[in-house]
């Protein structure tokens, strides 16, 4: 499996620590990390937790800003996320 250097390094570092949460968005990297039994989340998971824990007031403006970058979020996924956080 061919992984980006950054993802490979992040996974290697996560393997070194017990009970580590690896934040990774690349599908190949996520699949590989899961095969290794690593605890993973992605950028959206971090944002959901931030909203649910009260660190950000609203997730919608953050998702709007993310959409202006090369980070892809489908309309369906955005709807699911916003429902999950009560927006």
C-alpha positions in Angstrom: 0.0 0.0 0.0 1.4 3.4 -1.0 0.9 6.1 1.6 2.0 9.7 1.6 5.1 10.4 3.7 3.1 12.5 6.1 0.5 9.9 6.7 3.0 7.1 7.0 4.9 9.2 9.6 1.8 10.0 11.5 0.8 6.3 11.6 4.3 5.2 12.6 4.2 7.7 15.5 0.7 6.6 16.6 1.9 3.0 16.7 4.5 4.0 19.2 2.0 5.3 21.7 -0.7 3.4 23.7 -4.3 4.8 23.6 -3.4 7.5 21.0 -6.0 9.2 18.8 -4.7 9.6 15.2 -6.3 12.4 13.2 -6.2 11.3 9.6 -8.5 12.1 6.6 -6.9 10.2 3.7 -8.9 7.1 3.0 -5.9 4.9 2.3 -4.2 6.1 5.4 -7.4 5.6 7.5 -7.8 2.0 6.2 -4.2 1.2 6.9 -4.4 2.7 10.4 -7.6 0.7 11.2 -6.0 -2.5 10.1 -3.3 -1.8 12.7 -6.0 -1.3 15.3 -5.3 2.4 15.8 -7.9 4.7 17.2 -8.7 7.2 14.5 -10.8 10.2 13.7 -10.8 12.8 11.0 -11.0 16.6 10.8 -14.8 16.4 10.8 -14.8 14.2 13.9 -12.6 16.7 15.7 -15.0 19.5 14.7 -18.1 17.5 15.8 -16.4 16.9 19.2 -15.5 20.6 19.5 -19.1 21.6 18.9 -20.6 19.0 21.2 -18.1 20.0 24.0 -19.0 23.7 23.6 -15.6 24.8 22.2 -17.3 26.3 19.1 -20.7 27.8 19.1 -21.7 26.8 15.6 -20.3 24.2 13.2 -22.0 25.6 10.0 -19.7 28.6 9.6 -16.7 26.3 10.0 -18.0 23.9 7.4 -18.6 26.8 5.1 -15.0 28.0 5.5 -13.7 24.5 5.0 -15.7 24.2 1.7 -13.6 27.2 0.4 -10.5 25.1 0.6 -9.6 21.8 -1.2 -11.2 19.8 1.6 -14.2 18.0 0.2 -17.5 17.5 2.2 -20.5 16.2 0.4 -23.8 18.0 1.0 -25.3 14.7 2.4 -22.5 14.3 4.9 -22.8 18.0 5.9 -26.5 17.5 6.5 -25.8 14.4 8.7 -23.1 16.2 10.7 -25.3 19.3 11.3 -28.2 17.1 12.5 -25.8 15.2 14.8 -24.7 18.5 16.5 -28.2 19.9 16.6 -27.9 22.6 13.9 
